[in-house]
């Protein structure tokens, strides 16, 4: 009996430490964002792939959808691309060359996650992605993805 009680205390202490550590860890997921008040579409990964490949240009209610990307070398863009397309941005270059000859331009590329937040907040129908930890009142999260890069703060 005297061996069980210390083990229970140790187990309780470990569980408590795990909860404290998890609460302090940054959320490293990817948030797909749109402007608050925009028609919030029901999206899955396939829809998101169609939007970012510019194959789906209008939402369910007819609103124009404007996707925005980070630069191809940005770690978050690379994570997003792997999760949505199963390929890195460089592997999509042939696709975009082909689409260019069909009159389809790739999504705008913005220099930073803050630029994505500002663009999405100010542009009707814009959709982008940022680190989950950067989301604030200016945008609404329409989907969450796992395995983003560490928060840049």
N, CA, C and O atoms as a GROMACS GRO file, in nm:
protein
  612
    1UNK      N    1   0.083  -0.120   0.000
    1UNK     CA    2   0.000   0.000   0.000
    1UNK      C    3   0.086   0.125   0.000
    1UNK      O    4   0.055   0.222  -0.069
    2UNK      N    5   0.194   0.124   0.075
    2UNK     CA    6   0.277   0.243   0.084
    2UNK      C    7   0.353   0.269  -0.047
    2UNK      O    8   0.405   0.379  -0.066
    3UNK      N    9   0.360   0.168  -0.138
    3UNK     CA   10   0.422   0.190  -0.269
    3UNK      C   11   0.324   0.250  -0.369
    3UNK      O   12   0.364   0.321  -0.462
    4UNK      N   13   0.198   0.223  -0.351
    4UNK     CA   14   0.094   0.270  -0.444
    4UNK      C   15   0.071   0.420  -0.431
    4UNK      O   16   0.058   0.490  -0.532
    5UNK      N   17   0.065   0.471  -0.310
    5UNK     CA   18   0.036   0.612  -0.288
    5UNK      C   19   0.141   0.704  -0.353
    5UNK      O   20   0.102   0.799  -0.421
    6UNK      N   21   0.270   0.681  -0.334
    6UNK     CA   22   0.369   0.766  -0.403
    6UNK      C   23   0.357   0.758  -0.556
    6UNK      O   24   0.378   0.858  -0.625
    7UNK      N   25   0.326   0.643  -0.608
    7UNK     CA   26   0.310   0.628  -0.753
    7UNK      C   27   0.189   0.708  -0.803
    7UNK      O   28   0.194   0.768  -0.910
    8UNK      N   29   0.084   0.707  -0.726
    8UNK     CA   30  -0.034   0.786  -0.766
    8UNK      C   31  -0.002   0.935  -0.765
    8UNK      O   32  -0.044   1.009  -0.854
    9UNK      N   33   0.072   0.978  -0.663
    9UNK     CA   34   0.112   1.121  -0.657
    9UNK      C   35   0.202   1.157  -0.775
    9UNK      O   36   0.188   1.263  -0.835
   10UNK      N   37   0.294   1.068  -0.807
   10UNK     CA   38   0.383   1.092  -0.919
   10UNK      C   39   0.304   1.099  -1.051
   10UNK      O   40   0.329   1.186  -1.134
   11UNK      N   41   0.210   1.008  -1.068
   11UNK     CA   42   0.126   1.009  -1.187
   11UNK      C   43   0.045   1.138  -1.195
   11UNK      O   44   0.036   1.198  -1.302
   12UNK      N   45  -0.012   1.181  -1.085
   12UNK     CA   46  -0.089   1.305  -1.082
   12UNK      C   47   0.000   1.425  -1.116
   12UNK      O   48  -0.040   1.514  -1.190
   13UNK      N   49   0.121   1.426  -1.061
   13UNK     CA   50   0.215   1.535  -1.089
   13UNK      C   51   0.253   1.538  -1.237
   13UNK      O   52   0.259   1.645  -1.297
   14UNK      N   53   0.279   1.423  -1.295
   14UNK     CA   54   0.312   1.416  -1.438
   14UNK      C   55   0.198   1.465  -1.525
   14UNK      O   56   0.220   1.538  -1.622
   15UNK      N   57   0.076   1.426  -1.491
   15UNK     CA   58  -0.041   1.472  -1.567
   15UNK      C   59  -0.056   1.624  -1.556
   15UNK      O   60  -0.085   1.691  -1.655
   16UNK      N   61  -0.037   1.678  -1.436
   16UNK     CA   62  -0.047   1.822  -1.415
   16UNK      C   63   0.059   1.896  -1.497
   16UNK      O   64   0.029   1.996  -1.561
   17UNK      N   65   0.183   1.846  -1.496
   17UNK     CA   66   0.292   1.910  -1.572
   17UNK      C   67   0.262   1.905  -1.722
   17UNK      O   68   0.289   2.001  -1.794
   18UNK      N   69   0.209   1.795  -1.767
   18UNK     CA   70   0.175   1.782  -1.909
   18UNK      C   71   0.070   1.886  -1.950
   18UNK      O   72   0.081   1.946  -2.056
   19UNK      N   73  -0.030   1.906  -1.867
   19UNK     CA   74  -0.134   2.006  -1.895
   19UNK      C   75  -0.074   2.145  -1.898
   19UNK      O   76  -0.104   2.223  -1.989
   20UNK      N   77   0.009   2.179  -1.802
   20UNK     CA   78   0.074   2.311  -1.795
   20UNK      C   79   0.161   2.334  -1.918
   20UNK      O   80   0.156   2.442  -1.978
   21UNK      N   81   0.242   2.235  -1.956
   21UNK     CA   82   0.329   2.250  -2.072
   21UNK      C   83   0.249   2.264  -2.200
   21UNK      O   84   0.283   2.345  -2.285
   22UNK      N   85   0.144   2.186  -2.215
   22UNK     CA   86   0.062   2.195  -2.335
   22UNK      C   87  -0.005   2.331  -2.346
   22UNK      O   88  -0.019   2.384  -2.457
   23UNK      N   89  -0.046   2.388  -2.235
   23UNK     CA   90  -0.110   2.520  -2.238
   23UNK      C   91  -0.013   2.628  -2.279
   23UNK      O   92  -0.053   2.727  -2.340
   24UNK      N   93   0.115   2.613  -2.247
   24UNK     CA   94   0.214   2.714  -2.281
   24UNK      C   95   0.275   2.698  -2.418
   24UNK      O   96   0.348   2.787  -2.463
   25UNK      N   97   0.250   2.589  -2.486
   25UNK     CA   98   0.311   2.566  -2.616
   25UNK      C   99   0.235   2.644  -2.723
   25UNK      O  100   0.112   2.652  -2.717
   26UNK      N  101   0.307   2.701  -2.822
   26UNK     CA  102   0.239   2.774  -2.927
   26UNK      C  103   0.162   2.681  -3.017
   26UNK      O  104   0.202   2.566  -3.039
   27UNK      N  105   0.050   2.731  -3.068
   27UNK     CA  106  -0.029   2.655  -3.163
   27UNK      C  107   0.038   2.666  -3.298
   27UNK      O  108   0.046   2.776  -3.354
   28UNK      N  109   0.086   2.556  -3.351
   28UNK     CA  110   0.163   2.561  -3.474
   28UNK      C  111   0.084   2.519  -3.596
   28UNK      O  112   0.142   2.488  -3.700
   29UNK      N  113  -0.047   2.516  -3.585
   29UNK     CA  114  -0.129   2.479  -3.699
   29UNK      C  115  -0.140   2.593  -3.799
   29UNK      O  116  -0.096   2.705  -3.774
   30UNK      N  117  -0.198   2.560  -3.914
   30UNK     CA  118  -0.223   2.657  -4.020
   30UNK      C  119  -0.371   2.693  -4.016
   30UNK      O  120  -0.457   2.605  -4.014
   31UNK      N  121  -0.400   2.823  -4.016
   31UNK     CA  122  -0.538   2.870  -4.020
   31UNK      C  123  -0.567   2.922  -4.160
   31UNK      O  124  -0.497   3.010  -4.210
   32UNK      N  125  -0.670   2.868  -4.223
   32UNK     CA  126  -0.718   2.920  -4.350
   32UNK      C  127  -0.818   3.029  -4.314
   32UNK      O  128  -0.912   3.005  -4.238
   33UNK      N  129  -0.798   3.148  -4.368
   33UNK     CA  130  -0.874   3.265  -4.322
   33UNK      C  131  -0.949   3.336  -4.434
   33UNK      O  132  -0.911   3.332  -4.551
   34UNK      N  133  -1.058   3.401  -4.393
   34UNK     CA  134  -1.135   3.491  -4.479
   34UNK      C  135  -1.174   3.610  -4.392
   34UNK      O  136  -1.156   3.609  -4.271
   35UNK      N  137  -1.227   3.712  -4.456
   35UNK     CA  138  -1.271   3.830  -4.382
   35UNK      C  139  -1.391   3.794  -4.296
   35UNK      O  140  -1.475   3.714  -4.336
   36UNK      N  141  -1.400   3.854  -4.176
   36UNK     CA  142  -1.518   3.830  -4.094
   36UNK      C  143  -1.639   3.889  -4.164
   36UNK      O  144  -1.630   3.994  -4.227
   37UNK      N  145  -1.750   3.822  -4.153
   37UNK     CA  146  -1.872   3.869  -4.218
   37UNK      C  147  -1.886   3.821  -4.360
   37UNK      O  148  -1.993   3.833  -4.419
   38UNK      N  149  -1.778   3.768  -4.419
   38UNK     CA  150  -1.786   3.712  -4.554
   38UNK      C  151  -1.867   3.583  -4.546
   38UNK      O  152  -1.872   3.518  -4.442
   39UNK      N  153  -1.930   3.548  -4.656
   39UNK     CA  154  -2.001   3.420  -4.659
   39UNK      C  155  -1.900   3.310  -4.632
   39UNK      O  156  -1.808   3.289  -4.710
   40UNK      N  157  -1.917   3.240  -4.522
   40UNK     CA  158  -1.822   3.138  -4.481
   40UNK      C  159  -1.856   3.006  -4.551
   40UNK      O  160  -1.951   2.938  -4.511
   41UNK      N  161  -1.780   2.970  -4.652
   41UNK     CA  162  -1.811   2.847  -4.725
   41UNK      C  163  -1.779   2.724  -4.643
   41UNK      O  164  -1.693   2.727  -4.555
   42UNK      N  165  -1.848   2.617  -4.672
   42UNK     CA  166  -1.814   2.487  -4.614
   42UNK      C  167  -1.702   2.431  -4.700
   42UNK      O  168  -1.724   2.396  -4.816
   43UNK      N  169  -1.583   2.423  -4.645
   43UNK     CA  170  -1.467   2.381  -4.722
   43UNK      C  171  -1.409   2.252  -4.670
   43UNK      O  172  -1.410   2.225  -4.549
   44UNK      N  173  -1.360   2.172  -4.763
   44UNK     CA  174  -1.275   2.060  -4.726
   44UNK      C  175  -1.144   2.076  -4.803
   44UNK      O  176  -1.128   2.173  -4.878
   45UNK      N  177  -1.053   1.985  -4.787
   45UNK     CA  178  -0.922   1.999  -4.851
   45UNK      C  179  -0.933   1.998  -5.004
   45UNK      O  180  -0.858   2.068  -5.072
   46UNK      N  181  -1.026   1.920  -5.057
   46UNK     CA  182  -1.044   1.917  -5.202
   46UNK      C  183  -1.091   2.053  -5.254
   46UNK      O  184  -1.042   2.101  -5.357
   47UNK      N  185  -1.187   2.114  -5.184
   47UNK     CA  186  -1.234   2.248  -5.223
   47UNK      C  187  -1.118   2.348  -5.218
   47UNK      O  188  -1.102   2.430  -5.308
   48UNK      N  189  -1.039   2.340  -5.113
   48UNK     CA  190  -0.927   2.432  -5.098
   48UNK      C  191  -0.826   2.414  -5.211
   48UNK      O  192  -0.773   2.513  -5.262
   49UNK      N  193  -0.800   2.290  -5.251
   49UNK     CA  194  -0.710   2.264  -5.363
   49UNK      C  195  -0.765   2.326  -5.491
   49UNK      O  196  -0.690   2.387  -5.568
   50UNK      N  197  -0.894   2.311  -5.515
   50UNK     CA  198  -0.955   2.369  -5.635
   50UNK      C  199  -0.946   2.522  -5.634
   50UNK      O  200  -0.919   2.584  -5.737
   51UNK      N  201  -0.967   2.581  -5.518
   51UNK     CA  202  -0.960   2.728  -5.506
   51UNK      C  203  -0.817   2.775  -5.534
   51UNK      O  204  -0.798   2.869  -5.611
   52UNK      N  205  -0.719   2.712  -5.472
   52UNK     CA  206  -0.581   2.758  -5.487
   52UNK      C  207  -0.520   2.717  -5.622
   52UNK      O  208  -0.416   2.770  -5.660
   53UNK      N  209  -0.583   2.624  -5.694
   53UNK     CA  210  -0.541   2.593  -5.831
   53UNK      C  211  -0.621   2.676  -5.932
   53UNK      O  212  -0.605   2.662  -6.053
   54UNK      N  213  -0.706   2.763  -5.880
   54UNK     CA  214  -0.790   2.853  -5.959
   54UNK      C  215  -0.888   2.776  -6.049
   54UNK      O  216  -0.923   2.823  -6.158
   55UNK      N  217  -0.931   2.660  -6.003
   55UNK     CA  218  -1.032   2.582  -6.075
   55UNK      C  219  -1.170   2.608  -6.018
   55UNK      O  220  -1.271   2.581  -6.084
   56UNK      N  221  -1.176   2.659  -5.897
   56UNK     CA  222  -1.301   2.701  -5.836
   56UNK      C  223  -1.285   2.849  -5.806
   56UNK      O  224  -1.208   2.887  -5.718
   57UNK      N  225  -1.358   2.933  -5.879
   57UNK     CA  226  -1.340   3.077  -5.869
   57UNK      C  227  -1.456   3.148  -5.800
   57UNK      O  228  -1.444   3.266  -5.766
   58UNK      N  229  -1.566   3.079  -5.779
   58UNK     CA  230  -1.682   3.140  -5.718
   58UNK      C  231  -1.735   3.052  -5.606
   58UNK      O  232  -1.734   2.929  -5.616
   59UNK      N  233  -1.782   3.117  -5.500
   59UNK     CA  234  -1.840   3.045  -5.388
   59UNK      C  235  -1.981   3.000  -5.418
   59UNK      O  236  -2.035   3.026  -5.525
   60UNK      N  237  -2.039   2.931  -5.322
   60UNK     CA  238  -2.174   2.877  -5.338
   60UNK      C  239  -2.278   2.986  -5.365
   60UNK      O  240  -2.378   2.961  -5.432
   61UNK      N  241  -2.255   3.105  -5.312
   61UNK     CA  242  -2.351   3.214  -5.330
   61UNK      C  243  -2.312   3.308  -5.443
   61UNK      O  244  -2.367   3.417  -5.455
   62UNK      N  245  -2.216   3.266  -5.526
   62UNK     CA  246  -2.177   3.344  -5.642
   62UNK      C  247  -2.068   3.447  -5.619
   62UNK      O  248  -2.030   3.517  -5.713
   63UNK      N  249  -2.017   3.459  -5.497
   63UNK     CA  250  -1.912   3.556  -5.470
   63UNK      C  251  -1.779   3.510  -5.531
   63UNK      O  252  -1.747   3.391  -5.529
   64UNK      N  253  -1.703   3.605  -5.584
   64UNK     CA  254  -1.571   3.575  -5.642
   64UNK      C  255  -1.474   3.538  -5.529
   64UNK      O  256  -1.472   3.604  -5.426
   65UNK      N  257  -1.397   3.434  -5.550
   65UNK     CA  258  -1.299   3.390  -5.450
   65UNK      C  259  -1.159   3.428  -5.499
   65UNK      O  260  -1.122   3.396  -5.612
   66UNK      N  261  -1.083   3.497  -5.415
   66UNK     CA  262  -0.948   3.543  -5.450
   66UNK      C  263  -0.846   3.480  -5.355
   66UNK      O  264  -0.826   3.532  -5.245
   67UNK      N  265  -0.781   3.370  -5.395
   67UNK     CA  266  -0.680   3.310  -5.308
   67UNK      C  267  -0.550   3.389  -5.309
   67UNK      O  268  -0.514   3.450  -5.410
   68UNK      N  269  -0.480   3.387  -5.196
   68UNK     CA  270  -0.349   3.451  -5.185
   68UNK      C  271  -0.251   3.354  -5.120
   68UNK      O  272  -0.286   3.280  -5.028
   69UNK      N  273  -0.130   3.356  -5.171
   69UNK     CA  274  -0.023   3.268  -5.123
   69UNK      C  275   0.088   3.348  -5.058
   69UNK      O  276   0.099   3.469  -5.078
   70UNK      N  277   0.169   3.279  -4.981
   70UNK     CA  278   0.298   3.331  -4.938
   70UNK      C  279   0.400   3.290  -5.044
   70UNK      O  280   0.367   3.213  -5.134
   71UNK      N  281   0.522   3.340  -5.035
   71UNK     CA  282   0.624   3.305  -5.134
   71UNK      C  283   0.654   3.156  -5.129
   71UNK      O  284   0.633   3.091  -5.027
   72UNK      N  285   0.702   3.103  -5.240
   72UNK     CA  286   0.726   2.960  -5.253
   72UNK      C  287   0.830   2.907  -5.153
   72UNK      O  288   0.830   2.788  -5.121
   73UNK      N  289   0.917   2.995  -5.104
   73UNK     CA  290   1.019   2.949  -5.009
   73UNK      C  291   0.976   2.964  -4.864
   73UNK      O  292   1.048   2.920  -4.774
   74UNK      N  293   0.862   3.025  -4.840
   74UNK     CA  294   0.813   3.043  -4.702
   74UNK      C  295   0.777   2.906  -4.643
   74UNK      O  296   0.706   2.829  -4.709
   75UNK      N  297   0.822   2.874  -4.523
   75UNK     CA  298   0.793   2.743  -4.463
   75UNK      C  299   0.644   2.713  -4.451
   75UNK      O  300   0.602   2.598  -4.465
   76UNK      N  301   0.563   2.816  -4.426
   76UNK     CA  302   0.419   2.792  -4.413
   76UNK      C  303   0.358   2.758  -4.549
   76UNK      O  304   0.270   2.673  -4.557
   77UNK      N  305   0.403   2.823  -4.655
   77UNK     CA  306   0.355   2.790  -4.790
   77UNK      C  307   0.391   2.646  -4.823
   77UNK      O  308   0.310   2.573  -4.880
   78UNK      N  309   0.511   2.606  -4.788
   78UNK     CA  310   0.554   2.470  -4.817
   78UNK      C  311   0.468   2.368  -4.741
   78UNK      O  312   0.429   2.266  -4.797
   79UNK      N  313   0.439   2.396  -4.614
   79UNK     CA  314   0.355   2.307  -4.535
   79UNK      C  315   0.213   2.302  -4.591
   79UNK      O  316   0.153   2.195  -4.602
   80UNK      N  317   0.159   2.419  -4.626
   80UNK     CA  318   0.025   2.428  -4.685
   80UNK      C  319   0.019   2.347  -4.815
   80UNK      O  320  -0.073   2.268  -4.835
   81UNK      N  321   0.116   2.368  -4.901
   81UNK     CA  322   0.120   2.300  -5.030
   81UNK      C  323   0.126   2.148  -5.014
   81UNK      O  324   0.057   2.075  -5.085
   82UNK      N  325   0.208   2.102  -4.921
   82UNK     CA  326   0.218   1.958  -4.899
   82UNK      C  327   0.088   1.899  -4.846
   82UNK      O  328   0.050   1.789  -4.885
   83UNK      N  329   0.020   1.972  -4.759
   83UNK     CA  330  -0.105   1.921  -4.703
   83UNK      C  331  -0.220   1.925  -4.802
   83UNK      O  332  -0.304   1.835  -4.802
   84UNK      N  333  -0.225   2.028  -4.884
   84UNK     CA  334  -0.339   2.043  -4.976
   84UNK      C  335  -0.316   1.974  -5.110
   84UNK      O  336  -0.407   1.912  -5.164
   85UNK      N  337  -0.195   1.983  -5.164
   85UNK     CA  338  -0.167   1.927  -5.296
   85UNK      C  339  -0.082   1.800  -5.292
   85UNK      O  340  -0.076   1.726  -5.390
   86UNK      N  341  -0.018   1.774  -5.178
   86UNK     CA  342   0.071   1.660  -5.170
   86UNK      C  343   0.201   1.683  -5.246
   86UNK      O  344   0.274   1.588  -5.276
   87UNK      N  345   0.230   1.808  -5.277
   87UNK     CA  346   0.352   1.845  -5.351
   87UNK      C  347   0.403   1.978  -5.298
   87UNK      O  348   0.328   2.057  -5.242
   88UNK      N  349   0.532   2.001  -5.316
   88UNK     CA  350   0.587   2.130  -5.276
   88UNK      C  351   0.562   2.234  -5.387
   88UNK      O  352   0.528   2.195  -5.499
   89UNK      N  353   0.576   2.362  -5.360
   89UNK     CA  354   0.545   2.465  -5.460
   89UNK      C  355   0.621   2.450  -5.592
   89UNK      O  356   0.566   2.478  -5.698
   90UNK      N  357   0.745   2.407  -5.587
   90UNK     CA  358   0.822   2.391  -5.711
   90UNK      C  359   0.763   2.284  -5.803
   90UNK      O  360   0.772   2.294  -5.925
   91UNK      N  361   0.703   2.184  -5.743
   91UNK     CA  362   0.643   2.076  -5.822
   91UNK      C  363   0.515   2.121  -5.892
   91UNK      O  364   0.465   2.051  -5.980
   92UNK      N  365   0.463   2.237  -5.855
   92UNK     CA  366   0.343   2.289  -5.920
   92UNK      C  367   0.375   2.389  -6.032
   92UNK      O  368   0.283   2.441  -6.096
   93UNK      N  369   0.504   2.416  -6.056
   93UNK     CA  370   0.541   2.514  -6.158
   93UNK      C  371   0.493   2.475  -6.297
   93UNK      O  372   0.447   2.562  -6.371
   94UNK      N  373   0.503   2.347  -6.335
   94UNK     CA  374   0.454   2.304  -6.467
   94UNK      C  375   0.303   2.327  -6.479
   94UNK      O  376   0.254   2.368  -6.584
   95UNK      N  377   0.231   2.301  -6.372
   95UNK     CA  378   0.086   2.326  -6.372
   95UNK      C  379   0.058   2.473  -6.403
   95UNK      O  380  -0.027   2.504  -6.486
   96UNK      N  381   0.130   2.564  -6.335
   96UNK     CA  382   0.104   2.707  -6.354
   96UNK      C  383   0.150   2.755  -6.491
   96UNK      O  384   0.089   2.846  -6.547
   97UNK      N  385   0.255   2.697  -6.547
   97UNK     CA  386   0.296   2.732  -6.684
   97UNK      C  387   0.185   2.694  -6.781
   97UNK      O  388   0.152   2.772  -6.871
   98UNK      N  389   0.129   2.576  -6.764
   98UNK     CA  390   0.020   2.531  -6.850
   98UNK      C  391  -0.103   2.620  -6.833
   98UNK      O  392  -0.166   2.658  -6.932
   99UNK      N  393  -0.137   2.653  -6.710
   99UNK     CA  394  -0.255   2.737  -6.685
   99UNK      C  395  -0.236   2.877  -6.742
   99UNK      O  396  -0.333   2.938  -6.787
  100UNK      N  397  -0.115   2.929  -6.740
  100UNK     CA  398  -0.086   3.061  -6.794
  100UNK      C  399  -0.126   3.068  -6.942
  100UNK      O  400  -0.181   3.168  -6.986
  101UNK      N  401  -0.099   2.960  -7.017
  101UNK     CA  402  -0.135   2.958  -7.159
  101UNK      C  403  -0.284   2.939  -7.182
  101UNK      O  404  -0.332   2.951  -7.294
  102UNK      N  405  -0.356   2.910  -7.075
  102UNK     CA  406  -0.503   2.905  -7.082
  102UNK      C  407  -0.565   3.032  -7.023
  102UNK      O  408  -0.686   3.039  -7.005
  103UNK      N  409  -0.481   3.130  -6.994
  103UNK     CA  410  -0.530   3.258  -6.943
  103UNK      C  411  -0.560   3.261  -6.795
  103UNK      O  412  -0.629   3.351  -6.747
  104UNK      N  413  -0.509   3.164  -6.721
  104UNK     CA  414  -0.534   3.158  -6.576
  104UNK      C  415  -0.406   3.195  -6.502
  104UNK      O  416  -0.302   3.134  -6.521
  105UNK      N  417  -0.416   3.296  -6.417
  105UNK     CA  418  -0.302   3.342  -6.338
  105UNK      C  419  -0.301   3.272  -6.202
  105UNK      O  420  -0.408   3.241  -6.148
  106UNK      N  421  -0.184   3.247  -6.147
  106UNK     CA  422  -0.178   3.188  -6.012
  106UNK      C  423  -0.226   3.289  -5.908
  106UNK      O  424  -0.240   3.407  -5.938
  107UNK      N  425  -0.251   3.242  -5.788
  107UNK     CA  426  -0.292   3.336  -5.681
  107UNK      C  427  -0.184   3.442  -5.657
  107UNK      O  428  -0.066   3.420  -5.684
  108UNK      N  429  -0.229   3.557  -5.607
  108UNK     CA  430  -0.133   3.661  -5.568
  108UNK      C  431  -0.038   3.603  -5.465
  108UNK      O  432  -0.075   3.516  -5.386
  109UNK      N  433   0.085   3.653  -5.466
  109UNK     CA  434   0.185   3.613  -5.367
  109UNK      C  435   0.215   3.735  -5.283
  109UNK      O  436   0.250   3.841  -5.335
  110UNK      N  437   0.203   3.719  -5.152
  110UNK     CA  438   0.230   3.828  -5.059
  110UNK      C  439   0.354   3.795  -4.976
  110UNK      O  440   0.389   3.679  -4.957
  111UNK      N  441   0.420   3.899  -4.928
  111UNK     CA  442   0.552   3.885  -4.867
  111UNK      C  443   0.551   3.833  -4.724
  111UNK      O  444   0.651   3.779  -4.678
  112UNK      N  445   0.440   3.848  -4.652
  112UNK     CA  446   0.441   3.808  -4.511
  112UNK      C  447   0.302   3.763  -4.468
  112UNK      O  448   0.202   3.787  -4.537
  113UNK      N  449   0.298   3.699  -4.354
  113UNK     CA  450   0.169   3.657  -4.300
  113UNK      C  451   0.085   3.778  -4.260
  113UNK      O  452  -0.038   3.775  -4.276
  114UNK      N  453   0.147   3.884  -4.211
  114UNK     CA  454   0.073   4.006  -4.179
  114UNK      C  455   0.012   4.064  -4.305
  114UNK      O  456  -0.101   4.113  -4.301
  115UNK      N  457   0.084   4.060  -4.417
  115UNK     CA  458   0.029   4.108  -4.544
  115UNK      C  459  -0.091   4.024  -4.587
  115UNK      O  460  -0.188   4.078  -4.641
  116UNK      N  461  -0.085   3.894  -4.563
  116UNK     CA  462  -0.198   3.807  -4.595
  116UNK      C  463  -0.319   3.845  -4.510
  116UNK      O  464  -0.430   3.857  -4.562
  117UNK      N  465  -0.298   3.865  -4.382
  117UNK     CA  466  -0.409   3.904  -4.293
  117UNK      C  467  -0.470   4.034  -4.340
  117UNK      O  468  -0.593   4.044  -4.349
  118UNK      N  469  -0.389   4.134  -4.368
  118UNK     CA  470  -0.441   4.264  -4.412
  118UNK      C  471  -0.516   4.254  -4.544
  118UNK      O  472  -0.623   4.311  -4.560
  119UNK      N  473  -0.459   4.180  -4.641
  119UNK     CA  474  -0.524   4.164  -4.771
  119UNK      C  475  -0.657   4.094  -4.756
  119UNK      O  476  -0.758   4.139  -4.810
  120UNK      N  477  -0.659   3.984  -4.683
  120UNK     CA  478  -0.782   3.906  -4.664
  120UNK      C  479  -0.887   3.990  -4.593
  120UNK      O  480  -1.005   3.987  -4.630
  121UNK      N  481  -0.847   4.064  -4.492
  121UNK     CA  482  -0.942   4.146  -4.416
  121UNK      C  483  -1.004   4.256  -4.502
  121UNK      O  484  -1.119   4.295  -4.480
  122UNK      N  485  -0.928   4.307  -4.600
  122UNK     CA  486  -0.974   4.421  -4.679
  122UNK      C  487  -1.031   4.384  -4.816
  122UNK      O  488  -1.088   4.470  -4.883
  123UNK      N  489  -1.019   4.259  -4.858
  123UNK     CA  490  -1.059   4.220  -4.993
  123UNK      C  491  -1.176   4.123  -4.989
  123UNK      O  492  -1.162   4.011  -4.941
  124UNK      N  493  -1.292   4.165  -5.040
  124UNK     CA  494  -1.407   4.073  -5.043
  124UNK      C  495  -1.374   3.945  -5.120
  124UNK      O  496  -1.321   3.952  -5.232
  125UNK      N  497  -1.404   3.832  -5.062
  125UNK     CA  498  -1.382   3.703  -5.126
  125UNK      C  499  -1.241   3.649  -5.116
  125UNK      O  500  -1.213   3.540  -5.166
  126UNK      N  501  -1.151   3.723  -5.052
  126UNK     CA  502  -1.012   3.675  -5.040
  126UNK      C  503  -1.004   3.561  -4.940
  126UNK      O  504  -1.078   3.556  -4.842
  127UNK      N  505  -0.914   3.469  -4.969
  127UNK     CA  506  -0.888   3.356  -4.880
  127UNK      C  507  -0.738   3.333  -4.878
  127UNK      O  508  -0.672   3.337  -4.982
  128UNK      N  509  -0.684   3.310  -4.759
  128UNK     CA  510  -0.541   3.288  -4.744
  128UNK      C  511  -0.515   3.198  -4.626
  128UNK      O  512  -0.607   3.135  -4.573
  129UNK      N  513  -0.391   3.190  -4.585
  129UNK     CA  514  -0.354   3.106  -4.473
  129UNK      C  515  -0.240   3.172  -4.397
  129UNK      O  516  -0.154   3.238  -4.455
  130UNK      N  517  -0.241   3.154  -4.266
  130UNK     CA  518  -0.138   3.208  -4.178
  130UNK      C  519  -0.118   3.109  -4.063
  130UNK      O  520  -0.194   3.014  -4.047
  131UNK      N  521  -0.014   3.133  -3.985
  131UNK     CA  522   0.007   3.053  -3.864
  131UNK      C  523  -0.111   3.076  -3.770
  131UNK      O  524  -0.156   3.189  -3.753
  132UNK      N  525  -0.159   2.970  -3.710
  132UNK     CA  526  -0.274   2.978  -3.621
  132UNK      C  527  -0.254   3.083  -3.512
  132UNK      O  528  -0.348   3.152  -3.473
  133UNK      N  529  -0.132   3.095  -3.463
  133UNK     CA  530  -0.106   3.187  -3.352
  133UNK      C  531  -0.117   3.334  -3.392
  133UNK      O  532  -0.119   3.420  -3.304
  134UNK      N  533  -0.124   3.365  -3.521
  134UNK     CA  534  -0.133   3.504  -3.566
  134UNK      C  535  -0.276   3.551  -3.591
  134UNK      O  536  -0.299   3.669  -3.615
  135UNK      N  537  -0.371   3.461  -3.586
  135UNK     CA  538  -0.510   3.496  -3.614
  135UNK      C  539  -0.561   3.594  -3.509
  135UNK      O  540  -0.538   3.576  -3.389
  136UNK      N  541  -0.629   3.699  -3.555
  136UNK     CA  542  -0.688   3.796  -3.464
  136UNK      C  543  -0.827   3.835  -3.515
  136UNK      O  544  -0.882   3.771  -3.604
  137UNK      N  545  -0.882   3.940  -3.458
  137UNK     CA  546  -1.020   3.981  -3.487
  137UNK      C  547  -1.042   4.027  -3.630
  137UNK      O  548  -1.156   4.037  -3.674
  138UNK      N  549  -0.936   4.056  -3.705
  138UNK     CA  550  -0.950   4.106  -3.842
  138UNK      C  551  -0.996   4.001  -3.940
  138UNK      O  552  -1.046   4.035  -4.048
  139UNK      N  553  -0.981   3.874  -3.906
  139UNK     CA  554  -1.015   3.765  -3.997
  139UNK      C  555  -1.092   3.656  -3.925
  139UNK      O  556  -1.094   3.650  -3.802
  140UNK      N  557  -1.154   3.568  -4.004
  140UNK     CA  558  -1.223   3.452  -3.950
  140UNK      C  559  -1.155   3.326  -4.002
  140UNK      O  560  -1.114   3.320  -4.118
  141UNK      N  561  -1.144   3.227  -3.917
  141UNK     CA  562  -1.085   3.099  -3.957
  141UNK      C  563  -1.195   3.013  -4.017
  141UNK      O  564  -1.298   2.988  -3.954
  142UNK      N  565  -1.172   2.966  -4.142
  142UNK     CA  566  -1.270   2.880  -4.208
  142UNK      C  567  -1.225   2.735  -4.213
  142UNK      O  568  -1.305   2.645  -4.241
  143UNK      N  569  -1.096   2.711  -4.184
  143UNK     CA  570  -1.045   2.574  -4.176
  143UNK      C  571  -0.912   2.577  -4.101
  143UNK      O  572  -0.838   2.675  -4.106
  144UNK      N  573  -0.885   2.468  -4.032
  144UNK     CA  574  -0.757   2.454  -3.963
  144UNK      C  575  -0.685   2.333  -4.020
  144UNK      O  576  -0.745   2.228  -4.044
  145UNK      N  577  -0.554   2.350  -4.041
  145UNK     CA  578  -0.470   2.241  -4.088
  145UNK      C  579  -0.362   2.218  -3.985
  145UNK      O  580  -0.329   2.309  -3.908
  146UNK      N  581  -0.306   2.100  -3.983
  146UNK     CA  582  -0.200   2.066  -3.888
  146UNK      C  583  -0.063   2.093  -3.947
  146UNK      O  584  -0.048   2.122  -4.065
  147UNK      N  585   0.037   2.084  -3.860
  147UNK     CA  586   0.178   2.084  -3.899
  147UNK      C  587   0.227   2.213  -3.963
  147UNK      O  588   0.303   2.209  -4.060
  148UNK      N  589   0.185   2.325  -3.912
  148UNK     CA  590   0.240   2.451  -3.960
  148UNK      C  591   0.377   2.473  -3.900
  148UNK      O  592   0.422   2.395  -3.816
  149UNK      N  593   0.443   2.578  -3.943
  149UNK     CA  594   0.573   2.609  -3.887
  149UNK      C  595   0.554   2.677  -3.751
  149UNK      O  596   0.444   2.718  -3.715
  150UNK      N  597   0.661   2.689  -3.678
  150UNK     CA  598   0.655   2.755  -3.547
  150UNK      C  599   0.611   2.899  -3.564
  150UNK      O  600   0.640   2.963  -3.665
  151UNK      N  601   0.542   2.948  -3.465
  151UNK     CA  602   0.491   3.085  -3.472
  151UNK      C  603   0.607   3.183  -3.482
  151UNK      O  604   0.704   3.172  -3.407
  152UNK      N  605   0.598   3.281  -3.574
  152UNK     CA  606   0.709   3.374  -3.593
  152UNK      C  607   0.723   3.478  -3.483
  152UNK      O  608   0.818   3.556  -3.489
  153UNK      N  609   0.637   3.483  -3.386
  153UNK     CA  610   0.647   3.584  -3.280
  153UNK      C  611   0.764   3.559  -3.192
  153UNK      O  612   0.788   3.634  -3.098
   0.00000   0.00000   0.00000
